[in-house]
Amino acid sequence: MSDITYKVPTMQEMSGKGESPEVLFWVGCAGSFDDRYKAVTIAFTKILNKVGINFAVLGPEESCTGDPARRAGNEFLFQMQAMSNIQVLNGYNVKKIVTACPHCFNTLKNEYPELGGNYEVIHHSTFLQQLINDGKITLKGGGEYKGKKITFHDSCYLGRANGVYEAPRDVIKALDAELVEMKRCKTKGLCCGAGGAQMFKDAEPGRKEVNIERTEEALDTGAEVIAAGCPFCMTMMSDGVKNKEKESSVKVLDLAELIAKNEGL
């Protein structure tokens, strides 16, 4: 383990000192409350600390972006949540936001501007790629994932909605791993089954659950790791791996976890 002291300052703490961070890390509901995705939040903050990024979080001042409410059809609730967040973000004069959730990423980037929230918003896959390209993350040669088969599941809001396909793949390639693609990937990628607020309701009758179909495609690649960049996708793919009883041989990991683990963080 590294001897780095890990700090996660809040915007309120920094503002009290008259300081402002280079980037705001938007943690999101899953990153804050979902036990599995909390590990991704921790992994990403460890990376930010290691490379010396001046960042902060909103902490208790952060609320849901309103994405699930809008997808489920409650426009009124979405606008209430969005306006509340925009008031906080603009109050701190936030300019740049990074988030590990494509749903938060899409909402903050594409939907907040019409309500007065204009920020540079980056998904953590792109941010990690930039850190690698800038030499701030120098991955150990022959690390834990060298030569291992890894497949990447394109989340809908990262891929088709925002055209981010290469950044997560570049991160995987930088690990010296063998990237293996599913038959449906990139612009033809298949949803994990959680989008459109489906995550929060029971499945409708059909022959097969969407996440099982997608997991089968991932397993068909022979990958030892299914890489994800979204909390919903991680839940659905993990459930699919459990359904297929492959938990001992196939891991579902976020890009930040892959980097942190490779670096011994």
WOBEL-V39238 format. One record per helix or strand of 3 or more residues. SS is the DSSP state (A for helix, B for strand). FROM is the first residue (numbers start at 1). TO is the last residue. Records with the same first field share a line. If there is no record, write none. Layout:
SS: FROM-TO / FROM-TO
This chain:
A: 11-16 / 28-33 / 35-51 / 59-61 / 67-71 / 75-91 / 102-111 / 113-115 / 124-133 / 166-174 / 186-188 / 198-200 / 210-220 / 231-243 / 255-262
B: 23-26 / 55-57 / 96-99 / 120-123 / 149-152 / 225-228 / 251-254
